């Protein structure tokens, strides 16, 4: 079948609720194709094409790293009104590949646009001439290795041939598996909502397991909807909803050169025209989009490299949201906090340390800290109710919640992370071998 089956099978042993997969089915205006280009020297799928027969409105958010991959440079340089195809490859990040990497994107875009234009003439009543600028790319894998242009070029005819105009759960699963690198679980999510009285689908897939830390976007995430929403409104919706979803997660504090999240709107659902992000009829779509993004973001954290614990860090009653975010990520990115949780040690002193180094304004007399519902610090002092045994028992759970009440305002922020285990070191010590 060519799917990333070994990682998928290992993921099933984790026996976590997040492994349950929703039943994504057909979404009008979208086609999907997967093949193996033997990039891993195996027959697992490592090339995934998404094809929009009539084009799609779109919007993206990208990494804010000062070093970006060549595919992101390509995507940023194209200014089309519609996208006709997204091609995602694994194994090679196309980062630090220079002119060879960028020209590879141009070369592949020219081939895909030519082949898809031929397919348009064969299949469509009113065929479109697709241009290279209508093609964008996602790349993920090792940084600094020569981009495998020849291996990918030779597989484009197979990708076009394999295009399925009707999707089902199996095809979505193949696509989600096909974009994985060190992931052990495919990441798919869906919501349905209404715009006015028109039913709308929002489907999404993502990949990410390591090199995960928020900075505009934090992994590869692709969202597809049959709604008819203009590019500028899609951009506002995506940026708004990324803040407390993909920008609220961290596995290891490292921001990739390749991060991107893109939403595609096929416009096949017939509803009233959308002119403004604040329109009432967009309310349910906005909420459903956030749910899809948060579902995918949590799946990325749950599948963090070597993770055994899913950690939620809730900061409440902070002076500003920015200060709450500083505290949340100071805790979430602390190697000492994360290793203590991996060892099931209720070493709350490490949480205090992380709060203190966050550079946020803290009035110690007001500070309260809990592990789940267990009071640890109240009003800046160790709680009289605190019992080490109770906290140690709580640390055996697979889901850990750290609650911090700053009591200096009314702003909140929640971050999501995972523990730091020996397995994380093993995976990253042998990443290229």
C-alpha positions in Angstrom: 0.0 0.0 0.0 3.0 2.3 0.4 1.8 4.0 3.6 4.0 4.7 6.6 2.8 1.5 8.2 5.7 0.9 10.7 5.2 4.2 12.5 1.4 3.8 12.4 1.6 0.3 14.0 3.9 1.6 16.7 1.5 4.4 17.4 -1.3 2.0 18.2 0.6 0.6 21.2 0.3 4.0 23.0 -3.4 3.2 23.6 -4.4 6.9 23.9 -7.7 8.4 23.2 -6.2 10.8 20.6 -5.5 7.8 18.4 -9.2 7.7 17.6 -9.7 9.0 14.1 -12.7 10.8 12.7 -14.4 9.6 9.5 -13.4 12.2 6.9 -15.1 11.6 3.6 -15.6 13.5 0.3 -15.0 17.2 0.1 -16.2 18.8 -3.2 -13.5 20.5 -5.3 -10.6 18.5 -3.8 -8.7 15.5 -5.1 -5.9 13.6 -3.4 -3.0 11.4 -4.7 -0.1 9.7 -2.9 3.0 7.8 -4.2 6.3 6.6 -3.1 9.3 8.3 -4.6 11.6 6.0 -2.6 13.0 9.0 -0.6 13.3 6.7 2.5 14.6 3.8 0.4 11.4 2.0 1.1 8.0 1.9 -0.6 6.2 4.1 2.0 4.3 7.0 0.6 6.5 10.1 0.7 4.8 12.4 -1.9 1.3 13.7 -1.5 -0.6 15.9 -4.0 -3.7 17.9 -3.3 -5.4 19.0 -6.5 -8.2 21.6 -6.8 -10.0 21.1 -10.2 -11.5 24.6 -10.2 -8.8 26.2 -8.1 -9.1 27.1 -4.4 -9.0 30.3 -2.4 -6.2 30.0 0.2 -4.2 31.7 3.0 -1.0 30.6 4.8 0.9 31.4 7.9 4.6 30.6 7.8 7.5 30.2 10.2 9.0 33.3 11.6 12.5 31.8 11.7 15.1 34.0 10.0 16.2 31.0 8.0 13.5 29.6 5.8 13.3 26.7 3.4 13.4 27.1 -0.3 9.8 25.9 -0.7 8.5 28.6 1.6 10.5 31.2 -0.4 8.8 29.8 -3.5 5.3 30.0 -1.9 5.9 33.6 -0.7 7.1 34.7 -4.1 3.9 33.5 -5.9 1.0 35.8 -5.8 -1.9 33.8 -7.4 -5.6 34.4 -6.6 -6.2 30.7 -6.6 -4.1 27.5 -5.9 -4.6 24.5 -8.1 -2.2 22.1 -6.4 -0.2 21.6 -3.2 2.6 19.0 -3.3 4.1 17.8 0.0 7.3 15.7 0.2 8.9 14.2 3.2 12.5 13.1 4.0 14.0 16.4 2.7 13.3 19.8 4.2 14.7 21.7 1.1 16.3 24.1 3.6 19.8 25.4 3.2 19.8 24.0 -0.3 20.2 27.4 -2.0 19.7 27.8 -5.8 19.4 24.1 -6.4 16.5 23.8 -3.9 14.6 26.9 -5.2 15.1 26.0 -8.9 13.8 22.5 -8.1 10.6 24.1 -6.9 10.3 26.0 -10.2 11.1 22.9 -12.2 8.5 20.8 -10.5 5.9 23.5 -10.6 6.4 23.8 -14.4 6.0 20.0 -14.8 2.9 19.8 -12.5 1.2 22.8 -14.2 1.8 21.4 -17.6 0.5 17.9 -16.6 -2.5 19.3 -14.8 -3.4 21.5 -17.7 -3.4 18.4 -19.9 -5.7 16.7 -17.3 -8.0 19.7 -17.3 -8.4 19.3 -21.1 -9.2 15.7 -20.7 -11.6 15.9 -17.8 -13.2 19.4 -17.7 -15.9 21.1 -19.8 -14.2 24.4 -19.3 -10.5 23.6 -18.9 -8.2 26.0 -17.1 -4.6 26.8 -18.1 -2.7 26.2 -14.9 0.5 28.1 -14.3 3.5 27.4 -12.2 2.5 30.2 -9.8 -0.7 28.2 -9.1 1.4 25.4 -7.4 2.7 25.6 -3.8 4.9 23.2 -1.8 5.3 21.7 1.6 8.7 20.1 2.5 9.7 18.3 5.6 12.7 16.3 6.7 16.4 16.8 7.1 17.9 20.3 6.6 20.9 20.8 4.4 20.7 17.8 2.1 20.5 18.2 -1.7 16.9 18.3 -2.8 15.9 15.0 -4.6 14.6 16.7 -7.8 15.1 13.7 -10.1 13.4 11.2 -7.8 10.4 13.5 -7.4 10.1 14.5 -11.1 9.9 10.9 -12.3 6.9 10.3 -10.0 4.8 13.2 -11.1 3.1 11.3 -13.9 2.1 8.6 -11.3 0.8 11.2 -9.0 -1.4 12.7 -11.7 -2.5 9.2 -12.8 -3.4 8.3 -9.1 -5.6 11.3 -8.5 -8.9 10.3 -6.9 -11.8 12.7 -7.5 -13.7 11.1 -4.6 -12.1 10.8 -1.2 -12.9 8.5 1.7 -11.3 7.8 5.1 -8.7 5.5 3.7 -7.5 8.1 1.2 -7.3 10.8 3.9 -5.4 8.4 6.1 -2.9 7.7 3.3 -2.4 11.4 2.9 -1.9 12.0 6.6 0.6 9.0 6.8 2.3 10.2 3.6 3.4 13.5 5.1 4.8 12.0 8.4 8.5 12.0 9.3 9.3 11.0 12.9 5.6 11.1 13.7 4.2 7.8 15.0 0.6 8.8 14.5 -1.3 10.4 11.5 -3.1 13.6 12.5 -6.5 14.2 11.0 -9.5 16.2 12.2 -12.8 17.4 11.0 -15.8 19.6 11.9 -19.1 20.4 10.3 -21.0 23.6 10.7 -23.4 26.0 9.0 -22.9 29.3 7.1 -26.4 30.6 7.2 -28.4 27.4 6.4 -25.7 25.8 4.2 -23.8 22.8 5.6 -20.1 23.3 5.6 -17.2 20.8 6.0 -13.8 21.6 7.4 -11.2 18.9 7.2 -7.5 19.0 8.2 -4.3 17.0 8.4 -1.0 17.8 10.0 2.4 16.5 10.8 4.8 17.3 13.6 6.5 15.5 16.4 9.8 17.3 17.0 11.3 20.8 16.3 8.0 22.2 17.6 7.6 25.6 19.1 5.1 28.3 18.3 6.1 31.3 16.2 3.3 32.0 13.7 3.0 28.4 12.7 4.4 25.3 14.2 4.6 22.3 11.9 2.9 21.4 8.6 -0.9 21.8 8.8 -3.4 21.8 5.9 -7.0 22.7 6.2 -9.6 22.2 3.5 -13.2 23.5 3.4 -15.9 23.6 0.8 -17.0 27.1 2.0 -16.8 30.1 -0.3 -14.5 32.5 1.6 -12.2 35.1 0.0 -8.5 34.9 0.5 -8.2 38.0 2.7 -10.9 36.8 5.1 -9.3 33.3 5.2 -6.0 34.9 6.2 -7.7 36.8 9.1 -9.5 33.7 10.3 -6.3 31.6 10.1 -4.1 34.1 11.9 -6.7 34.7 14.6 -7.3 31.0 15.3 -3.6 30.0 15.1 -2.8 32.1 18.2 -4.5 29.8 20.7 -4.0 26.5 18.8 -0.8 26.0 16.8 0.8 29.0 18.5 0.0 27.5 21.9 2.0 24.3 21.6 5.6 23.4 22.2 7.4 20.0 22.2 11.0 21.1 22.5 11.2 24.9 22.1 12.7 24.7 18.6 11.0 26.5 15.6 11.5 24.8 12.3 12.7 26.5 9.0 9.7 24.9 7.3 6.6 25.6 9.4 3.5 26.4 7.5 -0.3 26.2 7.9 -2.5 26.7 4.9 -6.2 26.8 4.5 -7.9 26.1 1.2 -11.5 27.0 0.3 -13.0 25.2 -2.7 -16.1 27.4 -2.8 -18.3 24.5 -3.7 -20.8 25.1 -0.9 -23.4 27.6 -2.0 -24.1 30.2 0.8 -24.4 33.9 1.0 -21.4 36.0 0.1 -18.9 36.7 2.8 -17.7 40.3 2.9 -16.3 40.7 6.4 -14.8 38.5 9.1 -17.2 40.0 11.7 -20.4 38.8 9.8 -22.7 36.8 12.1 -23.0 34.0 9.6 -19.3 33.3 10.0 -19.5 32.7 13.7 -20.0 28.9 13.6 -17.4 28.5 10.9 -14.9 30.5 13.0 -15.6 28.2 16.0 -15.4 25.1 13.9 -12.1 26.1 12.4 -10.6 26.7 15.8 -11.7 23.3 16.9 -10.0 21.6 13.9 -6.8 23.6 14.5 -6.8 22.8 18.2 -7.5 19.1 17.6 -4.6 18.9 15.2 -2.3 21.0 17.4 -3.0 18.7 20.4 -2.3 15.7 18.3 1.1 17.1 17.4 1.9 17.5 21.1 0.5 14.1 22.0 2.8 12.6 19.4 5.8 14.6 20.5 9.1 12.6 20.1 9.4 10.2 22.9 6.4 11.6 24.8 4.7 9.7 27.6 2.7 12.6 29.1 0.4 15.2 27.6 0.8 18.4 29.6 -1.6 21.4 29.8 -0.3 24.6 31.3 -3.1 27.0 32.2 -2.2 30.6 33.3 -5.1 32.6 34.6 -5.7 36.1 35.9 -2.6 37.6 34.4 -2.1 41.3 33.8 -1.9 40.8 30.0 -2.2 37.8 27.7 1.4 38.3 26.6 2.6 37.9 30.2 0.4 34.8 30.6 2.0 33.4 27.5 5.5 34.1 28.8 4.8 32.2 32.0 3.0 29.3 30.1 6.0 28.7 27.8 8.6 29.3 30.4 7.0 26.3 32.2 6.2 24.3 29.0 9.8 24.7 27.6 11.6 24.0 30.8 13.7 20.8 30.4 13.8 20.5 34.2 10.0 20.6 34.5 9.5 18.2 31.6 12.1 15.7 32.9 10.5 15.8 36.3 7.1 15.0 34.8 8.7 12.2 32.7 10.0 10.7 36.0 6.6 11.2 37.7 8.3 13.4 40.3 6.1 16.1 41.8 9.0 18.5 42.0 6.9 21.7 42.2 10.0 23.8 42.8 10.9 23.5 39.1 7.5 25.0 38.3 8.2 27.9 40.6 11.7 28.3 39.0 10.1 28.4 35.5 7.5 31.0 36.6 10.3 33.2 38.2 12.5 33.1 35.1 9.7 34.0 32.7 10.4 37.8 33.0 6.7 38.3 33.7 5.7 40.6 36.5 4.9 38.4 39.6 3.4 39.5 42.9 4.5 36.5 45.1 1.8 37.2 47.7 -0.9 36.6 45.1 0.6 33.5 43.4 -1.2 30.2 43.5 -0.1 26.9 41.8 -2.0 23.6 41.4 -1.2 20.2 39.9 -4.6 19.3 38.6 -6.9 20.0 41.6 -4.1 19.6 44.1 -3.2 22.8 45.9 0.6 23.3 46.1 1.1 27.1 46.5 -1.6 29.4 47.8 -1.0 33.2 48.2 2.7 32.7 47.7 3.2 30.0 50.3 3.2 26.2 50.4 -0.4 25.1 51.0 -1.2 23.6 54.3 -3.3 21.0 52.4 -0.3 19.8 50.3 0.6 16.2 50.5 3.6 14.8 48.6 2.0 11.3 48.3 -1.1 12.7 46.7 0.9 14.7 44.2 3.1 11.7 43.4 0.1 9.6 42.6 -1.3 12.3 40.3 2.0 12.4 38.4 1.3 8.8 37.3 -1.5 10.0 35.0 -0.8 10.3 31.2 -2.5 13.8 31.2 -1.0 16.3 33.5 -2.4 19.8 34.2 -0.4 22.7 35.7 -2.6 25.6 36.9 -1.1 28.9 37.8 -3.2 31.8 39.1 -1.2 35.1 38.9 -4.0 37.1 40.4 -2.9 40.4 38.8 -5.5 40.9 36.1 -8.1 39.1 34.0 -6.1 37.7 31.0 -5.5 33.9 30.5 -3.4 31.7 28.2 -3.2 27.9 27.9 -0.2 26.1 26.4 0.2 22.5 25.5 3.4 20.4 25.7 4.8 17.0 26.5 7.4 15.5 28.8 11.1 15.0 27.9 12.1 11.3 28.0 15.2 9.3 27.2 13.3 8.3 24.0 13.5 11.9 22.8 17.3 11.8 23.0 17.4 8.4 21.2 15.2 9.6 18.3 17.2 12.8 17.8 20.6 11.2 18.3 19.9 8.9 15.4 17.6 11.1 13.3 19.7 10.9 10.1 20.9 7.3 10.5 
